[in-house]
Amino acid sequence: MRQSIEQVFDLYKNNADLLPLRTHGEDTFRGHLMLSFLSTIAYMLVNKSLDGLKFCADGAFRSLQNLKCKVFDDRILIKEASKKDNDIAKHLRIELPLELPVSF
């Protein structure tokens, strides 16, 4: 259990830019820590889910961040995903739509 906790904090320090914190109050710090924990859990789950593929969560997030879209008044058009993006989405059971309605 201790090793798991140390690995989470190592992930925070090296990948999540947890330190240095520029917070001015305890509530802000607690909120930042909560978001950091949630993002670490999501990262670890995605990394575990991608176990059968040839890349890890870092590579998947780097690839998926290149998805672009155009926003219009009534809809959002999403650029067609690459084969790699489609493989990631299929493996994670995520649907990548080509269009979304706008509901502002």
N, C-alpha and C positions, 0 to 999 in steps of 0.2 A: 504494500500500500504506500509506503514512504517513497519508494522508487517511482511509482506512478505520479505522485504529487510533485516530486522533484522534476520529472520530465515535463509536466505541465508548466511549471515555472520556468524551466529552461526554454520551452517553446515561447512563452511570453516574452522573455528577455531577448531572444534571438530573432523571432519572427513577427511578433505582434507589436513591437515597439512600445511595450508597456512602460519602460523607464527611459528617460525621466518623465515623471508626471508633472504637468503644469496645471494643477488644480488649486483652487483657492478655498475650498471648504470640504468638510467631511462628506456632505451629501454628494458633491461632484465626484469625489474620489470613489465613493461607494457605487455610484452610477457607472463610472468608467470601469471599475473592477467587475461589475455585473456584466457589462457588455463584453468585456474581455473574456470572461469565463464562458459566456454563451458562444462567442465566436470561436473559442478554442474547442468547445464541444462539437460545434458544426464542422470545424476543420478536421477533427479527429474522426468523426463519423464519415465524412466524405472520403478521407484517406483510407479508412477501413473498407468502405464500399468499392473503392477503385482497386482493390487488392489484385484482381485478376487482369487488370490492364497494364500496359507498359509505362504508365506515368502515374505520378502521385497527385495529391490535392493541389500542390503548388503549380504544377504543370497544367492541371485542369482549370484552375481559376485563371491562370495566365492566358490560356487559350479562350476561355469563355468571356473574358473581359473585352475581347476584340469584337464581340457581337455589337453591331451598330443598329440604330433605328432612325427613322425620320418621323417627326411628330407633326401631324396636321390637326386642323380644328376638330375633326370628327373621328380620327383614327390614328393609330401608330403602326407604321409599316416597319417590320423587322427584317434586316438583311438575312438572306439565306445562310444558314450555318454551314460550316465546312464539314468534311467527313469526320475529322477528329472531334469537332464539337458534337456532331450527331452521335458518335460512338460514346462519348462521355454521357450525354443526355440519356441515351438508351440504357447504358449500364446503371445510371442513377435513377432510372424510371422518371425522368423529367420530360415534360412535353415542351418543345420549342416551337411556339406558334409563329406564323408569318405575319399575323395582323392582330392588333388588340383594339378594342373600342376605347374611346376617351370618355371618361365620366368625371369631369371636373365640376 
